Amino acid sequence: MAHPEKPFRVLLRVETRPGMAADFERTWREVGTAVTSDPANLGQWLMRSSEEEHVYYIISDWTDEPGFRAFEHSEQHVKHRERLHPFRSGGSMATMRAVYHLPKAETAQA
């Protein structure tokens, strides 16, 4: 059973080729709606490393692992990976499940 408060999270580390950051970002935005329109997807973020030049992180949350795996192996996703491949020089993927979530505490009004 899916637990939106404890999503299945995917963290991709993407190393881009020098001089291709703008093209990578543009293409990621173009193919990103296919990810977020998948019923099992809860949203995603593209983040640029503040410590490593040419490194990005993609974080996506999913209702559950089977939903993510179904999308990961879909023809649509394979086509999108092919579009992003020319901009990449390396990377890795980690998957995880939320154990706890502590929302921001409300501050007391004086």
MDTraj code that builds the backbone (N, CA, C; nanometers):
import mdtraj as md
import numpy as np

residues = "MET ALA HIS PRO GLU LYS PRO PHE ARG VAL LEU LEU ARG VAL GLU THR ARG PRO GLY MET ALA ALA ASP PHE GLU ARG THR TRP ARG GLU VAL GLY THR ALA VAL THR SER ASP PRO ALA ASN LEU GLY GLN TRP LEU MET ARG SER SER GLU GLU GLU HIS VAL TYR TYR ILE ILE SER ASP TRP THR ASP GLU PRO GLY PHE ARG ALA PHE GLU HIS SER GLU GLN HIS VAL LYS HIS ARG GLU ARG LEU HIS PRO PHE ARG SER GLY GLY SER MET ALA THR MET ARG ALA VAL TYR HIS LEU PRO LYS ALA GLU THR ALA GLN ALA".split()
xyz = np.array([
    [0.0840, -0.1186, 0.0000],
    [0.0000, 0.0000, 0.0000],
    [0.0883, 0.1247, 0.0000],
    [0.0524, 0.2232, -0.0790],
    [0.1300, 0.3466, -0.0889],
    [0.1021, 0.4370, 0.0299],
    [0.2055, 0.5018, 0.0769],
    [0.1940, 0.5957, 0.1882],
    [0.2518, 0.7300, 0.1438],
    [0.1671, 0.8264, 0.1016],
    [0.2191, 0.9549, 0.0550],
    [0.3053, 1.0260, 0.1583],
    [0.2793, 1.0021, 0.2877],
    [0.3595, 1.0686, 0.3901],
    [0.4960, 1.0014, 0.4050],
    [0.5122, 0.8831, 0.3462],
    [0.6400, 0.8111, 0.3465],
    [0.6694, 0.7653, 0.2038],
    [0.7036, 0.8590, 0.1169],
    [0.7207, 0.8246, -0.0243],
    [0.8463, 0.7413, -0.0496],
    [0.8478, 0.6802, -0.1658],
    [0.9672, 0.6152, -0.2173],
    [1.0433, 0.7238, -0.2921],
    [1.1668, 0.7479, -0.2553],
    [1.2433, 0.8591, -0.3120],
    [1.3584, 0.8074, -0.3970],
    [1.3796, 0.8754, -0.5091],
    [1.4898, 0.8440, -0.5992],
    [1.5805, 0.9661, -0.6057],
    [1.7095, 0.9438, -0.5875],
    [1.8092, 1.0502, -0.5938],
    [1.9075, 1.0158, -0.7043],
    [1.9081, 1.0973, -0.8084],
    [2.0018, 1.0795, -0.9187],
    [2.1114, 1.1843, -0.9088],
    [2.2336, 1.1422, -0.9235],
    [2.3474, 1.2340, -0.9338],
    [2.3870, 1.2333, -1.0806],
    [2.3858, 1.3507, -1.1429],
    [2.4134, 1.3623, -1.2856],
    [2.5356, 1.4505, -1.3054],
    [2.6358, 1.3965, -1.3717],
    [2.7535, 1.4742, -1.4089],
    [2.7347, 1.5152, -1.5542],
    [2.7359, 1.6465, -1.5798],
    [2.7146, 1.6947, -1.7155],
    [2.8475, 1.7304, -1.7811],
    [2.8458, 1.7282, -1.9123],
    [2.9652, 1.7650, -1.9889],
    [2.9844, 1.9168, -1.9797],
    [3.1092, 1.9628, -1.9720],
    [3.1347, 2.1072, -1.9655],
    [3.0688, 2.1805, -2.0827],
    [3.0082, 2.2940, -2.0513],
    [2.9451, 2.3775, -2.1526],
    [2.8058, 2.3330, -2.1936],
    [2.7518, 2.2303, -2.1305],
    [2.6213, 2.1783, -2.1716],
    [2.5134, 2.1963, -2.0658],
    [2.5412, 2.2745, -1.9632],
    [2.4461, 2.2908, -1.8526],
    [2.3120, 2.3466, -1.9002],
    [2.3153, 2.4523, -1.9787],
    [2.1901, 2.5152, -2.0227],
    [2.1064, 2.4188, -2.1067],
    [2.1709, 2.3449, -2.1966],
    [2.0985, 2.2483, -2.2794],
    [2.0430, 2.1341, -2.1950],
    [2.1212, 2.0896, -2.0973],
    [2.0732, 1.9841, -2.0077],
    [1.9497, 2.0313, -1.9319],
    [1.9556, 2.1516, -1.8744],
    [1.8422, 2.2042, -1.7979],
    [1.7185, 2.2190, -1.8861],
    [1.7366, 2.2718, -2.0060],
    [1.6236, 2.2909, -2.0972],
    [1.5600, 2.1560, -2.1329],
    [1.6421, 2.0594, -2.1658],
    [1.5903, 1.9283, -2.2036],
    [1.5246, 1.8594, -2.0847],
    [1.5836, 1.8741, -1.9665],
    [1.5231, 1.8143, -1.8469],
    [1.3826, 1.8707, -1.8244],
    [1.3663, 2.0011, -1.8410],
    [1.2331, 2.0618, -1.8250],
    [1.1357, 2.0071, -1.9297],
    [1.1847, 1.9898, -2.0525],
    [1.0981, 1.9401, -2.1596],
    [1.0485, 1.7985, -2.1325],
    [1.1351, 1.7119, -2.0821],
    [1.0939, 1.5730, -2.0585],
    [1.0348, 1.5534, -1.9192],
    [1.0539, 1.6500, -1.8319],
    [1.0100, 1.6365, -1.6929],
    [0.8612, 1.6221, -1.6741],
    [0.7822, 1.6805, -1.7612],
    [0.6370, 1.6704, -1.7450],
    [0.5881, 1.5274, -1.7646],
    [0.6624, 1.4482, -1.8408],
    [0.6248, 1.3076, -1.8562],
    [0.6396, 1.2338, -1.7239],
    [0.7375, 1.2736, -1.6448],
    [0.7562, 1.2118, -1.5135],
    [0.6441, 1.2554, -1.4206],
    [0.6225, 1.3843, -1.4106],
    [0.5244, 1.4350, -1.3143],
    [0.3802, 1.4043, -1.3544],
    [0.3577, 1.3662, -1.4790],
    [0.2218, 1.3281, -1.5188],
    [0.1943, 1.1804, -1.4924],
    [0.2963, 1.1053, -1.4534],
    [0.2749, 0.9642, -1.4196],
    [0.1957, 0.9563, -1.2894],
    [0.0931, 0.8729, -1.2822],
    [0.0096, 0.8660, -1.1611],
    [0.0858, 0.8322, -1.0333],
    [0.1957, 0.7595, -1.0438],
    [0.2715, 0.7203, -0.9243],
    [0.3698, 0.8271, -0.8787],
    [0.3929, 0.9294, -0.9609],
    [0.4900, 1.0325, -0.9251],
    [0.4263, 1.1396, -0.8384],
    [0.4991, 1.1802, -0.7344],
    [0.4517, 1.2841, -0.6422],
    [0.5200, 1.4181, -0.6645],
    [0.6161, 1.4241, -0.7559],
    [0.6872, 1.5479, -0.7850],
    [0.8359, 1.5227, -0.7982],
    [0.9042, 1.6195, -0.8581],
    [1.0486, 1.6063, -0.8726],
    [1.1148, 1.7427, -0.8727],
    [1.2452, 1.7426, -0.8469],
    [1.3251, 1.8643, -0.8383],
    [1.4549, 1.8441, -0.9148],
    [1.4996, 1.9479, -0.9825],
    [1.6334, 1.9503, -1.0413],
    [1.7139, 2.0484, -0.9587],
    [1.8256, 2.0018, -0.9058],
    [1.9086, 2.0853, -0.8192],
    [2.0515, 2.0832, -0.8713],
    [2.1142, 2.1996, -0.8678],
    [2.2536, 2.2100, -0.9116],
    [2.3428, 2.2123, -0.7888],
    [2.4495, 2.1347, -0.7930],
    [2.5418, 2.1281, -0.6805],
    [2.6064, 2.2639, -0.6569],
    [2.6180, 2.3018, -0.5315],
    [2.6882, 2.4258, -0.4968],
    [2.8348, 2.3971, -0.4662],
    [2.8742, 2.2700, -0.4715],
    [3.0114, 2.2316, -0.4394],
    [3.0884, 2.1735, -0.5571],
    [3.0174, 2.1153, -0.6535],
    [3.0841, 2.0507, -0.7659],
    [3.0323, 2.1080, -0.8972],
    [3.1233, 2.1624, -0.9759],
    [3.0857, 2.2160, -1.1058],
    [3.0386, 2.1015, -1.1948],
    [2.9383, 2.1253, -1.2726],
    [2.8833, 2.0296, -1.3689],
    [2.8047, 1.9155, -1.3044],
    [2.7697, 1.9264, -1.1773],
    [2.6949, 1.8197, -1.1103],
    [2.5550, 1.8690, -1.0737],
    [2.4567, 1.7854, -1.1060],
    [2.3172, 1.8106, -1.0722],
    [2.2649, 1.6926, -0.9916],
    [2.1584, 1.7189, -0.9182],
    [2.0856, 1.6131, -0.8483],
    [1.9399, 1.6223, -0.8904],
    [1.8822, 1.5087, -0.9201],
    [1.7398, 1.5008, -0.9500],
    [1.6771, 1.4190, -0.8381],
    [1.5801, 1.4777, -0.7731],
    [1.5091, 1.4104, -0.6650],
    [1.3655, 1.3914, -0.7108],
    [1.3177, 1.2688, -0.7034],
    [1.1775, 1.2451, -0.7376],
    [1.1147, 1.1552, -0.6325],
    [0.9918, 1.1873, -0.5974],
    [0.9161, 1.1110, -0.4984],
    [0.8058, 1.0333, -0.5689],
    [0.7850, 0.9113, -0.5207],
    [0.6896, 0.8192, -0.5810],
    [0.6009, 0.7598, -0.4730],
    [0.4817, 0.7199, -0.5128],
    [0.3900, 0.6608, -0.4154],
    [0.4468, 0.5326, -0.3569],
    [0.5175, 0.4563, -0.4397],
    [0.5777, 0.3313, -0.3930],
    [0.6830, 0.2850, -0.4935],
    [0.7603, 0.1849, -0.4548],
    [0.8665, 0.1350, -0.5433],
    [0.8124, 0.0696, -0.6698],
    [0.7078, -0.0132, -0.6622],
    [0.6563, -0.0722, -0.7867],
    [0.6124, 0.0334, -0.8890],
    [0.5527, 0.1422, -0.8420],
    [0.5128, 0.2491, -0.9331],
    [0.6323, 0.3126, -1.0011],
    [0.7388, 0.3354, -0.9237],
    [0.8609, 0.3913, -0.9822],
    [0.9220, 0.2937, -1.0822],
    [0.9328, 0.1671, -1.0442],
    [0.9969, 0.0676, -1.1321],
    [0.9198, 0.0513, -1.2625],
    [0.7880, 0.0572, -1.2565],
    [0.7079, 0.0483, -1.3789],
    [0.7411, 0.1647, -1.4714],
    [0.7513, 0.2855, -1.4152],
    [0.7863, 0.4010, -1.4972],
    [0.9295, 0.3894, -1.5478],
    [1.0215, 0.3473, -1.4617],
    [1.1637, 0.3374, -1.4979],
    [1.1845, 0.2484, -1.6205],
    [1.1042, 0.1437, -1.6334],
    [1.1201, 0.0496, -1.7437],
    [1.0261, 0.0777, -1.8609],
    [0.9526, 0.1873, -1.8539],
    [0.8589, 0.2197, -1.9616],
    [0.9331, 0.2713, -2.0847],
    [0.8728, 0.2504, -2.1997],
    [0.9307, 0.2982, -2.3257],
    [0.9456, 0.4503, -2.3238],
    [0.8487, 0.5179, -2.2663],
    [0.8519, 0.6644, -2.2585],
    [0.9753, 0.7118, -2.1817],
    [1.0035, 0.6486, -2.0682],
    [1.1187, 0.6891, -1.9876],
    [1.2497, 0.6598, -2.0601],
    [1.2574, 0.5473, -2.1278],
    [1.3788, 0.5139, -2.2030],
    [1.4053, 0.6204, -2.3087],
    [1.3021, 0.6667, -2.3771],
    [1.3185, 0.7721, -2.4783],
    [1.3688, 0.9015, -2.4149],
    [1.3193, 0.9346, -2.2970],
    [1.3639, 1.0573, -2.2303],
    [1.5085, 1.0459, -2.1850],
    [1.5472, 0.9295, -2.1361],
    [1.6879, 0.9090, -2.0988],
    [1.7779, 0.9270, -2.2201],
    [1.7323, 0.8788, -2.3349],
    [1.8103, 0.8940, -2.4580],
    [1.8280, 1.0411, -2.4944],
    [1.7269, 1.1222, -2.4709],
    [1.7381, 1.2661, -2.5009],
    [1.8371, 1.3356, -2.4083],
    [1.8472, 1.2892, -2.2835],
    [1.9377, 1.3515, -2.1867],
    [2.0805, 1.2980, -2.1958],
    [2.0973, 1.1814, -2.2553],
    [2.2278, 1.1154, -2.2585],
    [2.3410, 1.2012, -2.3174],
    [2.3203, 1.2762, -2.4255],
    [2.4317, 1.3534, -2.4826],
    [2.4922, 1.4569, -2.3873],
    [2.4187, 1.4966, -2.2865],
    [2.4663, 1.5995, -2.1941],
    [2.5385, 1.5411, -2.0736],
    [2.5296, 1.4108, -2.0559],
    [2.5821, 1.3457, -1.9353],
    [2.7201, 1.2859, -1.9589],
    [2.8042, 1.2958, -1.8563],
    [2.9341, 1.2286, -1.8603],
    [2.9424, 1.1199, -1.7537],
    [2.8446, 1.1118, -1.6659],
    [2.8436, 1.0105, -1.5609],
    [2.7309, 1.0360, -1.4642],
    [2.7223, 0.9506, -1.3640],
    [2.6193, 0.9690, -1.2626],
    [2.5927, 0.8417, -1.1858],
    [2.4968, 0.8509, -1.0959],
    [2.4591, 0.7367, -1.0134],
    [2.3152, 0.7543, -0.9669],
    [2.2585, 0.6462, -0.9148],
    [2.1221, 0.6499, -0.8643],
    [2.1172, 0.5817, -0.7284],
    [2.0433, 0.6427, -0.6374],
    [2.0165, 0.5823, -0.5069],
    [1.8662, 0.5878, -0.4843],
    [1.8129, 0.4832, -0.4241],
    [1.6710, 0.4811, -0.3908],
    [1.6568, 0.4643, -0.2407],
    [1.5479, 0.5171, -0.1876],
    [1.5294, 0.5139, -0.0427],
    [1.3823, 0.5259, -0.0065],
    [1.3520, 0.4855, 0.1147],
    [1.2170, 0.4993, 0.1696],
    [1.2241, 0.5903, 0.2911],
    [1.1278, 0.6769, 0.3029],
    [1.1222, 0.7651, 0.4197],
    [1.0933, 0.6815, 0.5437],
    [1.1628, 0.7111, 0.6496],
    [1.1396, 0.6448, 0.7775],
    [1.0550, 0.7354, 0.8658],
    [1.0960, 0.8610, 0.8759],
    [1.0224, 0.9608, 0.9532],
    [1.0186, 1.0904, 0.8751],
    [0.9158, 1.1680, 0.8993],
    [0.9052, 1.3027, 0.8431],
    [0.8665, 1.3959, 0.9563],
    [0.9476, 1.4956, 0.9798],
    [0.9174, 1.5956, 1.0819],
    [0.8850, 1.7262, 1.0109],
    [0.7588, 1.7629, 1.0032],
    [0.7237, 1.8891, 0.9379],
    [0.7735, 2.0072, 1.0201],
    [0.7849, 2.1193, 0.9552],
    [0.8288, 2.2403, 1.0235],
    [0.7371, 2.2675, 1.1416],
    [0.7983, 2.2947, 1.2547],
    [0.7213, 2.3249, 1.3756],
    [0.6633, 2.4650, 1.3653],
    [0.5428, 2.4798, 1.4130],
    [0.4811, 2.6123, 1.4160],
    [0.5409, 2.6911, 1.5311],
    [0.5656, 2.8192, 1.5065],
    [0.6197, 2.9031, 1.6132],
    [0.5045, 2.9657, 1.6906],
    [0.5233, 2.9793, 1.8176],
    [0.4197, 3.0374, 1.9043],
    [0.4066, 3.1865, 1.8766],
    [0.2847, 3.2337, 1.8744],
    [0.2581, 3.3765, 1.8563],
    [0.2637, 3.4456, 1.9924],
    [0.3329, 3.5575, 1.9981],
    [0.3447, 3.6307, 2.1258],
    [0.2232, 3.7163, 2.1503],
])
top = md.Topology()
chain = top.add_chain()
for i, resn in enumerate(residues, 1):
    res = top.add_residue(resn, chain, resSeq=i)
    for name in ("N", "CA", "C"):
        top.add_atom(name, md.element.get_by_symbol(name[0]), res)
traj = md.Trajectory(xyz[None], top)
